[in-house]
Amino acid sequence: MDRKRKLRITGWMIGLFFLVNIGLFIQARPAVAQRPAEVPCNVLLILVDDLKPALGCYGDPVAQTPHIDRLAGRGLRFDLAYCNQAVCAPSRFTLMLGSHSTSTGLYGLGNHLRKTLPNAKTIPQHFAEHGYRTESLGKVFHVGHGNFGDPQSFRVPHFGDKVIEYLEPESTEGGQLTREEAYFTNQKLDQIRSLPRGAAFESPRAEDDQYADGRVAAEAVRRLEQAARRRETEQVPFFMAVGFARPHLPFSVPKKYWDLHDPKALPMPTFENLPAGAPQVAGKRGGEINNYAPVPTDQPIDEELKRNLIHGYYASTSYVDAQIGKLIDAVDRLGLSDNTLIVLWGDHGFHLGDLGIWTKHTNYEQANRIPLLVIAPGVTRPGTATRQLATSVDVYPTLAELAGLPAPVGPQPIDGVSLVPVLKRPTARVRDHAYHCYPKRKMGRAIRTDRYRLVEWNRIGGSPDKAEWELYDYRDDPLEQKNLADERPEVLARLQSILAGYPTPVRRAK
């Protein structure tokens, strides 16, 4: 064998030796959390409490929401998005877990996630496993009513602030602890009815950061500035969840936001009765609204108070819109716009006197329809909209796919589907209905299609012949004036067959 050939073979064998040993060395190394280098995107998840689509970008003619409207102009607006349960804590669990509350049993304000699902993997935990710095500010998980949130979901200690807050002494009978303040700070939970009611609204001359949402926005801007520097020096992407409390009651915001709205131009409820023929269990009177003064607890709300409450809701929405604007301005100023996924999500809707109902806690349209905006640079087209039905559980698999991460697999049930095909092409369809529930003395489970809503009321595990049904046609009766379950047997049967495909609901968690 000539000398040159011997050298080539020797070199090849040496190279093979090093490749094999390097491979063995890599396999022997402990697993290190890494993000996919090909998709170095950040995530900014904006959560807003009690926000219905009373926004300019959703066609509301009196809403003053220029910053959210501007955000909608950057990506895709979901016109038929729904929560999976219309109450704060369970709705946030469905978002963070990708699981229906009927799959987990987490139906209540006081449910503790880790007592029920100790090994659950939330959205931020999934991102942290792939190299993301995860942090949260404001109202993300629900804290209150005996619930303390889920600190282990984030790698950075949570930046919390108030949900119930007043500046004027007369709003709290001279600075006393009010019922709702006690609920949301886990104080005197066994003495709630002995505490005074706080005011339903106030409008002092104040700066934005004299209320919690202004302080949360200011801290979020500081965190974004730090994240931008960290990205440059350490190449670490961020997952940041920022939660705002308004327009949750009380409608306490600076006077300048009240002044944006002409009280005479506000939309007043036009149908204030419960739907004709609806089961008694489906209706609601009173509830959360009765914890606020001067709402009467034993008689109807008069027209002046209705108008003030509606005014307060729109003013509070304008206030939170301004705080969101500060975040978006920071994203732009810091050069993060091209590599940051932004999602704006309302945890559920809000009744403003329609059907005679105030706040949420129902299976009706106003309590369950939510705003959902997704801005994904390079994927979504600016200023687009879709009528694809979407739900809160879909956000988890959607964000994972957008970021190039593996699809979530639990260990909790993953009930959501990725909306990425719709983000790419708004006419695409990945589901033909939304599913939600509300538990009362019976479990109410609902199917919402682009035209109809079916609601079944029955005890968990109850005999099918004991079920009570509601059916509404939103093309012909958008105000839900009449239950059509007895008049549309073919539609009823078709939607019942869809609902029958869902598992029996898990019983309420302890």
C-alpha positions as CSV (number, residue, x, y, z in Angstrom):
1,M,0.0,0.0,0.0
2,D,1.5,3.4,-1.0
3,R,2.3,6.0,1.7
4,K,-0.4,8.5,0.6
5,R,-3.1,5.9,0.9
6,K,-1.9,4.8,4.4
7,L,-2.1,8.5,5.5
8,R,-5.7,8.8,4.1
9,I,-6.8,5.7,6.0
10,T,-5.1,6.7,9.2
11,G,-6.6,10.2,9.0
12,W,-10.1,8.7,8.3
13,M,-9.8,6.4,11.4
14,I,-8.6,9.2,13.6
15,G,-11.5,11.4,12.5
16,L,-14.0,8.5,13.1
17,F,-12.5,8.0,16.6
18,F,-13.1,11.6,17.5
19,L,-16.6,11.7,16.0
20,V,-17.7,8.6,18.0
21,N,-16.2,9.8,21.2
22,I,-17.7,13.3,20.8
23,G,-21.1,11.7,20.2
24,L,-20.7,9.6,23.3
25,F,-19.7,12.6,25.3
26,I,-22.7,14.6,24.1
27,Q,-25.1,11.7,25.0
28,A,-23.6,11.5,28.4
29,R,-24.1,15.1,29.3
30,P,-27.1,16.0,31.5
31,A,-30.1,17.5,29.6
32,V,-30.0,21.3,29.5
33,A,-33.1,23.4,28.9
34,Q,-32.7,24.9,25.4
35,R,-34.9,27.0,23.2
36,P,-35.0,26.3,19.5
37,A,-32.3,28.5,17.9
38,E,-34.3,28.8,14.7
39,V,-37.2,30.6,16.4
40,P,-35.8,33.0,18.9
41,C,-39.1,34.7,19.6
42,N,-40.2,36.3,22.9
43,V,-43.8,36.0,24.2
44,L,-45.8,38.8,25.8
45,L,-49.1,37.5,27.1
46,I,-51.5,40.3,28.1
47,L,-54.4,39.2,30.3
48,V,-57.3,41.5,31.1
49,D,-59.9,40.8,33.8
50,D,-63.6,40.9,32.9
51,L,-62.9,42.4,29.4
52,K,-65.6,41.8,26.9
53,P,-65.3,42.8,23.2
54,A,-66.5,46.3,24.0
55,L,-63.6,47.6,22.0
56,G,-63.3,49.8,18.9
57,C,-61.5,47.1,17.0
58,Y,-64.6,44.8,17.6
59,G,-66.9,47.5,16.2
60,D,-68.1,49.1,19.5
61,P,-69.1,52.6,18.4
62,V,-68.6,54.3,21.8
63,A,-65.5,52.5,23.1
64,Q,-62.4,54.6,23.4
65,T,-59.6,52.0,23.0
66,P,-57.1,53.4,20.6
67,H,-54.2,51.3,21.8
68,I,-55.9,47.9,21.7
69,D,-57.3,48.9,18.3
70,R,-53.7,49.7,17.2
71,L,-52.6,46.3,18.5
72,A,-55.4,44.6,16.6
73,G,-54.2,46.3,13.4
74,R,-50.9,44.4,13.7
75,G,-52.3,40.9,13.7
76,L,-55.3,38.6,13.7
77,R,-58.6,39.3,15.6
78,F,-60.8,36.4,16.6
79,D,-64.4,37.5,16.3
80,L,-65.8,34.3,17.8
81,A,-63.5,33.6,20.8
82,Y,-64.9,32.2,24.0
83,C,-63.7,31.4,27.5
84,N,-64.2,27.9,28.9
85,Q,-65.8,29.0,32.1
86,A,-67.1,32.5,32.9
87,V,-65.3,33.1,36.3
88,C,-61.8,34.4,37.0
89,A,-59.9,31.5,38.6
90,P,-61.2,28.6,36.5
91,S,-60.9,30.6,33.3
92,R,-57.2,31.3,34.0
93,F,-56.6,27.7,34.9
94,T,-58.1,26.7,31.5
95,L,-55.7,29.1,29.7
96,M,-52.6,28.1,31.6
97,L,-53.3,24.4,31.5
98,G,-54.9,24.0,28.1
99,S,-57.5,22.0,29.9
100,H,-61.3,22.4,30.3
101,S,-62.4,22.8,33.9
102,T,-64.7,19.8,33.2
103,S,-61.4,17.8,32.6
104,T,-59.7,19.0,35.9
105,G,-62.5,19.7,38.4
106,L,-61.1,23.2,38.9
107,Y,-64.4,25.1,38.9
108,G,-64.1,27.4,41.9
109,L,-62.5,30.6,42.9
110,G,-60.8,28.9,45.8
111,N,-59.5,25.8,44.1
112,H,-55.7,25.2,44.5
113,L,-54.1,24.0,41.3
114,R,-51.3,22.0,42.9
115,K,-53.6,20.2,45.4
116,T,-55.6,18.9,42.4
117,L,-52.9,18.6,39.8
118,P,-49.5,18.6,41.6
119,N,-47.5,17.7,38.5
120,A,-49.4,19.9,35.9
121,K,-47.2,21.7,33.4
122,T,-48.5,25.2,32.7
123,I,-47.6,27.4,29.7
124,P,-44.8,29.2,31.3
125,Q,-43.3,26.0,32.7
126,H,-43.3,24.5,29.2
127,F,-41.5,27.6,27.9
128,A,-39.0,27.6,30.8
129,E,-38.1,24.0,30.0
130,H,-36.9,25.3,26.6
131,G,-34.7,28.1,27.8
132,Y,-37.1,31.0,28.3
133,R,-37.0,33.3,31.3
134,T,-40.6,33.3,32.6
135,E,-42.1,36.1,34.7
136,S,-45.5,37.4,35.7
137,L,-46.9,40.7,36.8
138,G,-50.4,41.8,38.0
139,K,-53.4,39.5,37.9
140,V,-52.3,36.4,36.1
141,F,-53.4,33.5,38.2
142,H,-56.3,34.3,40.5
143,V,-55.3,35.3,44.0
144,G,-58.0,35.6,46.6
145,H,-61.1,33.7,47.9
146,G,-58.6,31.4,49.6
147,N,-56.5,30.9,46.5
148,F,-52.8,31.9,46.4
149,G,-52.1,31.5,42.7
150,D,-49.3,29.3,41.4
151,P,-45.9,30.7,42.2
152,Q,-44.1,27.7,40.8
153,S,-45.3,28.4,37.3
154,F,-42.7,31.2,36.9
155,R,-38.9,31.3,37.3
156,V,-39.0,34.9,38.7
157,P,-41.0,35.8,41.8
158,H,-44.4,37.3,40.9
159,F,-45.0,41.0,40.9
160,G,-48.4,41.4,42.5
161,D,-50.7,44.3,43.2
162,K,-54.2,45.0,44.2
163,V,-57.4,44.1,42.4
164,I,-59.8,46.0,44.7
165,E,-58.5,49.5,45.3
166,Y,-59.9,52.9,46.3
167,L,-58.4,56.3,46.7
168,E,-61.4,58.2,48.2
169,P,-62.2,57.5,51.9
170,E,-65.9,57.7,51.3
171,S,-65.7,54.7,49.0
172,T,-64.8,52.5,51.9
173,E,-66.8,54.1,54.7
174,G,-63.7,55.9,55.9
175,G,-61.0,53.4,55.1
176,Q,-62.6,50.2,56.4
177,L,-61.8,46.7,54.9
178,T,-64.6,46.0,52.5
179,R,-66.1,42.7,51.5
180,E,-64.4,42.4,48.1
181,E,-61.0,43.7,49.5
182,A,-61.2,40.9,52.1
183,Y,-62.0,38.3,49.4
184,F,-59.1,39.3,47.2
185,T,-56.6,39.6,50.0
186,N,-57.6,36.4,51.8
187,Q,-58.6,38.3,55.0
188,K,-61.6,37.5,57.3
189,L,-63.1,35.1,54.7
190,D,-65.4,33.8,57.4
191,Q,-66.7,37.3,58.3
192,I,-67.5,38.6,54.8
193,R,-71.1,39.5,55.5
194,S,-70.2,41.6,58.6
195,L,-67.9,43.8,56.5
196,P,-69.1,47.0,54.7
197,R,-69.6,47.1,51.0
198,G,-67.1,49.2,48.9
199,A,-68.2,51.6,46.3
200,A,-69.0,50.3,42.8
201,F,-67.2,53.1,41.2
202,E,-65.1,56.3,41.9
203,S,-63.5,58.8,39.6
204,P,-60.9,61.0,41.4
205,R,-58.5,63.3,39.8
206,A,-55.5,61.0,39.9
207,E,-52.5,59.7,38.0
208,D,-52.5,56.3,36.3
209,D,-50.0,54.8,38.7
210,Q,-52.1,55.7,41.8
211,Y,-54.1,52.6,40.9
212,A,-52.6,49.1,40.6
213,D,-52.8,48.7,36.8
214,G,-50.7,51.8,36.3
215,R,-48.0,50.4,38.6
216,V,-48.1,47.0,36.9
217,A,-47.7,48.7,33.5
218,A,-44.7,50.8,34.8
219,E,-43.0,47.7,36.2
220,A,-43.8,45.7,33.0
221,V,-42.0,48.4,31.0
222,R,-39.0,48.2,33.3
223,R,-39.0,44.4,32.9
224,L,-39.2,44.7,29.1
225,E,-36.2,47.1,29.2
226,Q,-34.2,44.5,31.2
227,A,-35.4,41.7,28.9
228,A,-34.2,43.6,25.8
229,R,-30.7,44.1,27.4
230,R,-30.6,40.4,28.5
231,R,-31.5,39.3,25.1
232,E,-28.6,41.2,23.6
233,T,-26.0,40.1,26.2
234,E,-27.2,36.5,27.1
235,Q,-29.4,35.6,24.1
236,V,-32.2,34.6,26.4
237,P,-35.8,35.0,25.2
238,F,-38.6,36.0,27.6
239,F,-42.1,34.8,28.3
240,M,-43.8,37.6,30.2
241,A,-47.4,37.4,31.4
242,V,-48.9,40.8,32.3
243,G,-52.3,40.9,33.9
244,F,-54.5,43.9,34.4
245,A,-57.4,44.1,36.9
246,R,-59.7,46.6,35.3
247,P,-62.4,46.6,34.1
248,H,-63.2,44.2,37.0
249,L,-65.3,46.0,39.6
250,P,-64.9,48.4,41.3
251,F,-64.8,50.8,38.4
252,S,-62.2,52.9,40.1
253,V,-60.1,54.8,37.6
254,P,-58.9,58.4,37.1
255,K,-61.5,61.0,36.1
256,K,-59.9,61.6,32.8
257,Y,-61.0,58.2,31.6
258,W,-64.6,58.8,32.7
259,D,-64.5,62.1,30.8
260,L,-63.7,60.3,27.5
261,H,-67.3,59.0,27.5
262,D,-70.6,60.9,27.1
263,P,-73.0,59.2,29.5
264,K,-76.0,59.9,27.2
265,A,-74.3,58.0,24.3
266,L,-73.6,54.8,26.3
267,P,-75.4,51.6,25.2
268,M,-78.2,50.7,27.6
269,P,-79.6,47.2,27.9
270,T,-82.6,46.7,25.6
271,F,-83.8,43.3,26.8
272,E,-83.7,42.8,30.6
273,N,-85.8,39.7,31.1
274,L,-84.4,36.1,31.3
275,P,-85.0,34.1,28.1
276,A,-88.6,32.9,27.7
277,G,-88.7,29.2,28.3
278,A,-85.2,28.9,29.9
279,P,-84.7,26.5,32.8
280,Q,-84.7,28.3,36.2
281,V,-81.2,27.0,37.0
282,A,-79.8,29.0,34.0
283,G,-80.8,32.4,35.2
284,K,-79.1,34.9,37.5
285,R,-80.0,37.8,39.7
286,G,-77.7,39.6,42.1
287,G,-74.5,37.8,42.9
288,E,-71.1,39.7,42.8
289,I,-72.7,43.0,42.0
290,N,-74.5,43.0,45.4
291,N,-71.1,43.3,47.2
292,Y,-70.9,47.0,46.0
293,A,-72.7,50.1,47.1
294,P,-75.1,51.6,46.2
295,V,-76.4,48.6,44.3
296,P,-79.7,47.6,45.9
297,T,-79.9,44.0,47.1
298,D,-83.7,43.7,47.3
299,Q,-85.0,45.7,44.3
300,P,-84.2,46.4,40.6
301,I,-81.3,48.8,39.7
302,D,-82.7,52.2,38.7
303,E,-81.8,53.8,35.3
304,E,-79.3,56.3,36.7
305,L,-77.3,53.6,38.5
306,K,-77.4,51.4,35.4
307,R,-75.9,54.3,33.4
308,N,-73.3,55.0,36.0
309,L,-72.3,51.3,36.1
310,I,-72.0,51.1,32.3
311,H,-70.1,54.4,32.3
312,G,-67.7,52.9,34.8
313,Y,-67.1,49.8,32.8
314,Y,-66.3,51.8,29.6
315,A,-64.1,54.2,31.6
316,S,-62.2,51.3,33.2
317,T,-61.7,49.7,29.7
318,S,-60.3,53.0,28.5
319,Y,-57.9,53.1,31.5
320,V,-56.6,49.6,30.9
321,D,-56.3,50.4,27.2
322,A,-53.9,53.2,28.1
323,Q,-51.8,50.8,30.2
324,I,-51.6,48.3,27.4
325,G,-50.5,51.2,25.1
326,K,-47.5,51.7,27.4
327,L,-46.4,48.1,26.9
328,I,-46.8,48.2,23.2
329,D,-44.9,51.5,23.0
330,A,-42.0,49.9,25.0
331,V,-41.9,46.9,22.7
332,D,-41.6,49.2,19.7
333,R,-39.0,51.5,21.4
334,L,-36.9,48.6,22.4
335,G,-36.8,47.0,19.0
336,L,-38.7,43.9,20.1
337,S,-41.6,44.2,17.6
338,D,-40.2,41.8,15.0
339,N,-39.4,39.0,17.4
340,T,-42.1,39.1,20.0
341,L,-45.4,37.1,19.9
342,I,-48.1,39.2,21.5
343,V,-51.5,37.7,22.7
344,L,-54.2,39.8,24.3
345,W,-56.9,37.8,26.1
346,G,-59.9,38.6,28.2
347,D,-60.6,36.0,30.9
348,H,-64.4,36.1,30.2
349,G,-67.1,38.5,29.2
350,F,-69.4,40.7,31.3
351,H,-73.1,41.3,31.5
352,L,-74.1,45.0,31.7
353,G,-77.8,44.6,32.4
354,D,-78.6,42.4,29.4
355,L,-81.1,39.8,30.4
356,G,-81.3,41.7,33.7
357,I,-77.9,40.2,34.6
358,W,-74.8,42.0,35.9
359,T,-71.1,40.7,35.9
360,K,-70.6,37.1,34.8
361,H,-71.2,33.5,36.1
362,T,-73.6,32.3,33.4
363,N,-73.5,30.3,30.1
364,Y,-74.9,33.2,28.1
365,E,-73.2,35.1,25.3
366,Q,-72.2,38.2,27.1
367,A,-70.5,36.3,29.9
368,N,-68.5,33.9,27.6
369,R,-67.5,35.8,24.5
370,I,-64.0,37.3,24.9
371,P,-61.5,39.4,22.9
372,L,-58.6,37.4,21.5
373,L,-55.8,39.1,19.5
374,V,-52.7,37.3,18.2
375,I,-49.8,39.2,16.7
376,A,-47.2,36.7,15.4
377,P,-44.5,38.5,13.2
378,G,-44.0,36.7,9.9
379,V,-47.1,34.6,10.5
380,T,-50.2,36.8,10.9
381,R,-51.0,39.5,8.5
382,P,-51.8,43.0,9.8
383,G,-55.4,44.0,10.4
384,T,-57.0,40.6,9.7
385,A,-59.9,38.9,11.3
386,T,-61.4,35.5,11.4
387,R,-64.7,33.8,12.4
388,Q,-62.9,30.7,13.4
389,L,-64.4,29.6,16.8
390,A,-61.6,29.7,19.4
391,T,-61.4,29.1,23.1
392,S,-59.0,29.8,25.9
393,V,-57.6,26.2,26.0
394,D,-56.3,26.8,22.4
395,V,-53.8,29.4,23.5
396,Y,-51.3,26.9,25.0
397,P,-50.8,24.7,21.9
398,T,-50.9,27.8,19.6
399,L,-48.1,29.6,21.5
400,A,-46.0,26.4,21.6
401,E,-46.2,25.8,17.9
402,L,-45.5,29.5,17.1
403,A,-42.4,29.4,19.2
404,G,-41.2,26.1,17.6
405,L,-41.6,24.2,20.9
406,P,-42.9,20.6,21.2
407,A,-46.7,20.4,21.5
408,P,-47.8,20.2,25.1
409,V,-48.7,16.8,26.4
410,G,-49.6,17.4,30.0
411,P,-49.6,15.4,32.3
412,Q,-53.0,17.2,32.6
413,P,-55.4,16.7,29.7
414,I,-54.7,19.0,26.8
415,D,-58.1,19.9,25.3
416,G,-57.0,22.8,23.1
417,V,-56.0,22.8,19.4
418,S,-53.4,24.9,17.7
419,L,-54.8,27.9,15.9
420,V,-51.6,28.4,13.8
421,P,-53.3,27.3,10.5
422,V,-55.9,30.1,11.1
423,L,-53.2,32.6,11.9
424,K,-51.6,31.8,8.6
425,R,-54.9,31.8,6.7
426,P,-57.9,33.3,8.5
427,T,-60.4,31.3,6.4
428,A,-58.9,28.0,7.6
429,R,-60.9,26.0,10.1
430,V,-59.6,23.8,12.9
431,R,-62.8,23.3,14.8
432,D,-66.5,23.8,14.2
433,H,-67.6,24.8,17.7
434,A,-66.5,26.1,21.1
435,Y,-67.2,24.3,24.4
436,H,-67.7,25.9,27.8
437,C,-69.4,25.2,31.0
438,Y,-70.8,26.8,34.2
439,P,-71.5,24.7,37.3
440,K,-74.4,25.7,39.6
441,R,-76.7,23.2,41.5
442,K,-76.5,21.4,38.1
443,M,-73.7,21.4,35.6
444,G,-74.3,23.6,32.6
445,R,-72.3,22.5,29.5
446,A,-72.5,24.4,26.3
447,I,-71.7,24.1,22.6
448,R,-71.4,27.3,20.6
449,T,-71.3,27.1,16.8
450,D,-71.1,30.2,14.6
451,R,-75.0,30.4,14.8
452,Y,-76.3,28.4,17.7
453,R,-75.6,27.8,21.4
454,L,-76.8,24.6,23.1
455,V,-76.7,24.3,26.9
456,E,-77.4,21.1,28.8
457,W,-78.2,21.4,32.5
458,N,-77.9,18.1,34.5
459,R,-76.2,16.7,37.5
460,I,-72.8,15.2,36.9
461,G,-73.5,11.5,36.1
462,G,-77.2,12.2,36.1
463,S,-79.7,10.3,33.9
464,P,-80.0,11.8,30.4
465,D,-83.7,12.0,30.7
466,K,-83.3,14.5,33.6
467,A,-81.4,17.0,31.5
468,E,-82.8,20.5,30.8
469,W,-81.9,22.2,27.5
470,E,-81.4,25.6,26.1
471,L,-81.0,26.5,22.4
472,Y,-80.4,30.0,21.0
473,D,-80.2,31.2,17.4
474,Y,-77.8,34.2,17.3
475,R,-78.6,35.0,13.7
476,D,-82.3,35.5,14.4
477,D,-82.2,36.2,18.1
478,P,-78.9,37.8,19.2
479,L,-80.4,39.0,22.5
480,E,-81.3,35.5,23.6
481,Q,-84.9,36.4,24.2
482,K,-86.3,32.8,23.7
483,N,-85.2,29.3,24.4
484,L,-85.8,27.4,21.1
485,A,-85.0,23.9,22.4
486,D,-88.6,22.7,21.9
487,E,-89.0,24.3,18.5
488,R,-85.8,23.2,16.7
489,P,-85.6,19.4,17.3
490,E,-83.2,18.8,14.4
491,V,-80.8,21.5,15.5
492,L,-81.1,20.3,19.1
493,A,-80.3,16.7,18.1
494,R,-77.3,17.7,16.0
495,L,-75.7,19.8,18.8
496,Q,-76.6,17.1,21.4
497,S,-74.5,14.6,19.4
498,I,-71.5,17.0,19.5
499,L,-71.9,17.5,23.2
500,A,-72.2,13.7,23.7
501,G,-68.6,13.3,22.3
502,Y,-67.2,15.1,25.4
503,P,-66.3,13.1,28.5
504,T,-68.4,13.2,31.6
505,P,-67.3,16.2,33.7
506,V,-64.9,15.6,36.5
507,R,-66.4,16.3,39.9
508,R,-65.5,19.5,41.7
509,A,-62.0,19.6,43.2
510,K,-61.7,19.8,47.0
